[in-house]
Amino acid sequence: MSVRPVLLVTGGSRGIGAAICLGAAKAGWRVAVNYASNRKATDAVVGAIERAGGSAIAVQGDVGSEADIQAMFAAVDAAFGRLDGLVNNAGIVGPTERVDEMSVDRLERMFRINVTGSIRCAAEAVRRMSTRYGHQGGAIVNISSVAAVLGSPGQY
């Protein structure tokens, strides 16, 4: 009997992330559903997966925090003992503002979550998946928005 693969989805409690979690579970993956603060939405996703016969856990953590990233991956290690895939889906934009009114704090927070956090999550996933570290390999998918190409007045 083969071991079912494990997927961690950042920002997995709502929207695209939740759909990815549900689809992965339907395809036979065990799923770690990451959330920053909305435990109720996360529990709904985990519950839906479990009711359909799948396996899922809720993993709290802000991808803008190194300590939270470490804790997220430790939780996946403890629950499943392996990792086969990561979907970097978590991302924020903040309130609508003109560029000349955006604070340094807002910009730093957006970059910490949307860029640095995704890279740090990828690094932790590589340590758990790469053949370089004695594992079987895996996949990392980075989700972005069409706004990255088109822009959005007052947002980016």
N, C-alpha and C positions, 0 to 999 in steps of 0.2 A: 504494500500500500504506500503510495507516495504521500509526502507531507504537503499539505496545502500551503501555498505561498502567503507571505505576509506583506501588506501594504500599509504605509503610513501616509495619511492625507492631511496636510496642514490646512487649516481653515475648512475642515470637513463637516462642520455642523449645519451649514446653510448653503443655498444656491448651488453653484457649480460643484463645489466641494462635496456637498451632500449627495448630489447625483453621481459623482465619481465613486463615493463610498458604496452607495447602493448597487451600482453597476458592477463594481469589483467583487462585492460579496456574491452577487448573482452568478458571476463567472467563476466562483470557487475560492476567492481570496479571503483570508482572514484580515480584518481591517482594524487599524488603529485610527480612530476619528479624533483629530486634534481640534481643540477650540481654545480661544483666549478667555472668554468670560461667559458665554451663553450655554451653561450646562443643560438647561431645559431643551434647547434645540438639539444638542448633542445626544442627550438621552433618547430623543425621538428617533434619531438616525440609528443609534445602536439598537434600540428596541425593534425597529423595522427590520434590521438585518437579522436579529435573533429570531423574530417571529417567522421569518422566511427560512429558518434553518441554518443561517450563517453564524459566523463567530466574529464578534467585534468588541472593542473596548473604547472607552472615552479616555482621552489623554489631554489633560489641561496643560497649556503652556503658551506663552507669548513668544512668537518667533523673533521678536525684537530684543529678547533677553537671552544672553548666553547661558545663564543658570537654568532658565526654563527649557532651552533647547536640550541641554544635558539631561535634565529630568525627563523630558519627553522620550528621548531615546532609551534612557534607563528603564522607563515604564514598558516600552515595547520589548526590550530585552527580557525583562522579568516575566511578562505575560506570554510571549511567544518564542523567545529564545533564538530568534532569527529575524532578518529583514530581507525582503526580495524586491521591494519597490518603494519609491518615494514620489509623491506628487506634491510639489511646492505650489500650493494654491492660495495660501494666506496672503492678503494684501489689503492695503488701506489707501484712501486718498485724503480724507479730512474734509472739513467744511469748504464750501465754495469761497474763494478769495482771489483777488487780483494778484498777480505775481509781485507787484510792488508793495503788497500788504502782507505777504507770507512771512511768517516768523522763521527764524533759524531753527527753533525748537520743532516746528511743524515739519520742516524739510528734513531735519535729522531723524525724526521719528519715522517718516515715510521711507527714507533710505535704509534705516535700521531694520525695518520690517520687510520692505519690498525687495531690497537688494542684499544687504549684508546677511539678514536672517535666512534668505533662500540659499545663499552660498554656504553658510554655516550648517544648515540642515543637510545640504548635499554632501558636505565634508563628513558629517557623522554617518550618513547613509553609506558613503563609499567605504568607510572603515568597517562596516558591517556586511557589505556585499562584495567588494572587489576580490578578485582572485589574488591580488597582491597581498591581501591580508588572510589568505587561506579560505576564502569563501567561494561560492559558486557563481558569482556575478549577480547582476540585477539591472534595474532600470530606474532612471530618474526622469520625471516629466516636470517641466517648469511651465506653469500656466501664466499667461499674461493677458492683457486686455487690448482690444483693437484701439483703444485710446492711446496706447503706446505709439501707434503709427499715426493716428488721426488727430490726436490731441483733444482737448476739451476746454473751451474758454472758461476761465475761473477755477479750473481744477489742476491743470498740469503746466 
